[in-house]
Amino acid sequence: MKLLPMALSVLALCGCATRQPDHFYVLGAQPAAATESRTQFDRQITLRVTVPSLFDRAEVVLTAPNGVTVLDHERWAAPLADLVTATLGQDIERRQVNAVVLPRSEDQAGIPVIRMAVEIDDMTTRLDAPVAIETHWRVTDTRTGKVSLGRDSFASTQRPKDYAQLADALSACIALLSERLVREIPGT
């Protein structure tokens, strides 16, 4: 009986020693080239992005025709909605050099504010298959009140072999979305 607590302690320590390490992934703005610091801009863009709750979790989720696989040790470094918002904002700024993307508008007299609301409706995330997102958006020019609505799907050309490549392929989908959204900005 005295050996039972010691045996349980040894088993618990062995279980901890064999634990699989977690891997963390981020999304990257595209093109990857660094942009110059800007102090002047002539339009502000406020950006709000929503991601389906199935995907907006710490763990990477792989889709299959009849379900999903939630990967315990393959994780996003931040909430996926935050990563998508930051990456999409950077992508837009790289394509629209006279704009700054902010989480909320700054009260700058004379600088037009464009509100973008983007909803990712669905995602296809698989290894060895193109990654895709289905989205819809609303772009509002607060100065004129003009509203543009849109819906589209964007697929990467990559067929990711691992989870880092999956993050890159999702980044490529977001870059395609940013190219489309820039065309909705008034005056571009």
C-alpha positions in Angstrom: 0.0 0.0 0.0 2.9 2.4 0.7 4.2 1.9 -2.8 0.9 2.9 -4.5 1.2 6.7 -4.0 4.8 6.6 -5.2 3.8 4.5 -8.3 1.0 7.0 -9.1 3.5 9.9 -8.8 5.9 8.2 -11.2 3.1 7.5 -13.7 2.0 11.1 -13.5 5.5 12.3 -14.2 5.9 9.9 -17.1 2.7 11.2 -18.6 4.0 14.8 -18.4 7.3 13.9 -19.9 5.7 12.4 -23.0 3.3 15.3 -23.7 3.4 16.5 -27.3 4.6 20.1 -27.6 2.2 22.8 -28.9 3.0 24.5 -32.2 1.8 28.1 -32.8 1.0 29.7 -36.2 0.3 33.2 -37.4 -0.9 34.7 -40.6 1.2 36.9 -42.8 0.5 40.0 -44.8 1.1 39.7 -48.5 3.0 40.8 -50.4 5.6 40.1 -47.7 7.8 43.1 -48.6 8.1 45.6 -45.8 6.3 48.9 -46.3 7.6 52.3 -45.5 6.4 54.2 -42.4 3.7 56.6 -43.3 2.7 59.7 -41.5 0.3 61.1 -44.2 -2.8 59.5 -45.4 -6.0 60.8 -47.0 -8.5 58.2 -45.9 -9.2 56.1 -42.8 -10.6 52.6 -43.0 -12.2 51.0 -40.0 -12.2 47.2 -40.3 -14.4 44.7 -38.5 -14.0 41.0 -39.3 -16.0 38.0 -38.0 -14.9 34.4 -38.4 -17.3 31.5 -37.8 -17.0 30.3 -34.2 -16.2 26.8 -35.4 -12.8 28.2 -36.6 -12.3 31.1 -34.2 -10.6 29.0 -31.6 -7.1 28.5 -30.3 -6.8 25.1 -32.1 -6.3 24.8 -35.9 -9.4 23.2 -37.4 -9.2 21.0 -40.5 -12.4 20.5 -42.5 -13.6 17.2 -44.1 -16.7 16.5 -46.2 -18.6 15.2 -43.2 -17.0 17.0 -40.2 -14.0 18.7 -38.8 -10.9 17.7 -36.9 -9.7 20.0 -34.1 -6.0 19.7 -33.6 -5.0 19.9 -29.9 -1.3 20.8 -30.4 -1.5 22.9 -33.6 -2.7 26.3 -32.4 -3.1 29.9 -33.6 -0.9 32.3 -31.7 -4.0 34.6 -31.1 -7.7 34.4 -31.8 -8.2 33.7 -35.5 -10.5 36.6 -35.9 -7.8 38.9 -34.6 -5.2 37.4 -36.9 -7.4 37.7 -39.9 -8.3 41.3 -39.0 -4.7 42.3 -38.6 -3.5 40.6 -41.7 -6.4 41.9 -43.8 -5.7 45.4 -42.6 -2.0 45.2 -43.4 -2.8 43.7 -46.9 -5.2 46.6 -47.6 -2.6 49.2 -46.5 0.0 47.6 -48.8 -2.4 47.9 -51.7 -3.9 51.3 -50.9 -0.9 53.4 -49.8 -2.9 56.5 -49.1 -5.1 54.8 -46.5 -4.6 53.7 -42.9 -6.6 50.8 -41.4 -7.7 51.3 -37.8 -9.9 49.4 -35.4 -12.0 52.5 -35.0 -12.0 55.9 -36.6 -9.8 58.6 -35.3 -11.5 62.0 -35.4 -9.3 63.6 -38.1 -11.0 66.6 -39.6 -11.3 66.4 -43.3 -10.1 62.8 -43.7 -12.8 60.5 -45.0 -13.7 57.4 -43.1 -14.6 54.1 -44.9 -16.2 51.4 -42.8 -15.5 47.8 -43.8 -17.4 44.9 -42.2 -16.3 41.6 -43.5 -17.8 38.2 -42.5 -16.1 35.0 -43.3 -19.0 32.7 -43.8 -17.1 29.4 -44.3 -13.6 28.1 -44.6 -12.1 25.0 -46.3 -8.9 24.0 -44.5 -7.3 20.7 -45.5 -3.9 19.4 -46.1 -3.1 18.5 -49.7 -6.0 20.6 -51.0 -6.5 24.3 -51.7 -7.6 26.4 -48.8 -10.6 28.5 -49.4 -12.8 31.2 -47.7 -16.3 32.3 -48.5 -17.0 35.9 -47.5 -19.4 38.7 -47.8 -18.8 42.4 -46.9 -20.3 45.8 -46.5 -18.2 48.9 -47.4 -19.7 52.3 -46.3 -18.4 55.7 -47.3 -19.4 57.7 -44.2 -19.0 61.0 -46.1 -21.5 60.2 -48.8 -23.5 57.4 -47.2 -22.8 55.1 -50.2 -22.8 51.4 -49.4 -21.3 48.6 -51.4 -22.2 45.0 -50.7 -20.4 42.0 -52.0 -19.9 38.3 -51.7 -17.2 36.1 -53.1 -15.0 33.0 -52.5 -11.3 33.0 -52.6 -9.0 30.0 -52.9 -5.3 29.6 -52.6 -3.3 27.9 -55.3 -1.2 26.1 -52.6 -1.9 22.6 -51.5 -0.4 22.7 -48.0 1.6 19.7 -46.8 1.9 20.9 -43.2 0.2 23.3 -40.8 2.7 26.2 -41.4 1.9 25.9 -45.1 -1.8 25.9 -44.2 -1.4 29.2 -42.4 0.4 30.5 -45.6 -2.4 29.4 -47.8 -5.0 31.0 -45.5 -2.9 34.2 -45.7 -3.0 34.0 -49.5 -6.8 33.8 -49.4 -6.9 36.9 -47.2 -4.6 38.7 -49.7 -7.0 37.9 -52.5 -9.9 39.2 -50.4 -7.9 42.4 -49.8 -7.4 43.0 -53.5 -11.2 42.7 -54.0 -12.0 45.0 -51.0 -9.5 47.7 -52.3 -11.6 48.0 -55.4 -14.6 48.9 -53.2 -12.9 51.9 -51.6 -14.4 55.1 -53.1 -12.0 57.1 -55.2 -9.7 54.2 -56.1 
